[in-house]
């Protein structure tokens, strides 16, 4: 007896169940758990490969999963890189905000944009620093970040991180501003990234420091 339903020529023959694309599933899982930029890009790439394989192989299903992996993965990567860019912009802006506050002689803003010894300095010390900057340089019009040497780490004793800029004034004078940035507030554990000390070094070797170093005492004979 020959069952026509089982004939390969019959259009009504039971179709084999379609298998789910492993690549599509992997793509979606990766984009949902991987925030590392390199690993996170694997999700959309695998999703694209899965879409191609599903379209050319009717026995494989999972097209919505693959498309979701591509769309969500690319969206997360864009959001990640935008966030990194904003963090980098803020890292560059905070030291500049401090110097601008000093030259504006806004002592409340000076304390708000600094930390440690800089924030605790007296108003007289802030005025002296502002006077020294105005007399030697005037306003800084150009700021160029100076990359720290490879492998630079926060000072293990103080937790400070060195961060420098090459600056220029309207008349072309140049100087290097070296900040010691306080990364974390030890009392609260919150991220600060604010200058605790500043050293401005001119091309002639002149140095303006804030807060000023403590006076040296000569021991009595």
Secondary structure, 3 states (H helix, E strand, C coil): CCCHHHCCCCCCCCCCCCEECHHHHHHHHHHHHCCCHHHHHHHHHHHHHHHHHHHHCCCEECHHHHHHHHHHHHHHHHHHHHHHHHHHHHHHHHHHHHHHHHHCCCHHHHHHCECHHHHHCCHHHHHHHHHHHHHHCCCEEEEEEECCCCCCCCCCCCCEEEEEEEEEECCCCEEEEEEEEEEECCCCCCEEEEEEEEEEEECCCCEEEECCCCCCCCCCC
